[in-house]
Amino acid sequence: MLSVVYKSPKMDQTYLFVERRDDFSRVPSALLNTFGKPQLAMIINLATKTHLGQADLAKVRVALTTQGYYLQIPPPPENLLKQFRANQV
């Protein structure tokens, strides 16, 4: 299963996985407007992968087959002040 990965020019560390190159027909237009003009990052073969960097490989495969795309967003930043205050108690 091949997947084409695009990065967002608007949102740092945000990636869109689709089944075919430059085919965004199954991606909602509101998502594409927020994402910005997709910039090709890589083409990967999900069949040969055992894991992906920040995304769950099983979830990516399921999303691609059911909805035609997968959106990978970065985890929220750590709230260091909150952690510091919790450790002070």
Secondary structure, DSSP 8 states (H G I E B T S, - for coil): -EEEEEE-SSSTT-EEEESSTT--TTS-HHHHHHH-S-EEEEEEETTS-S--SSS-HHHHHHHHHHTSEEEE-------HHHHHHHHH-
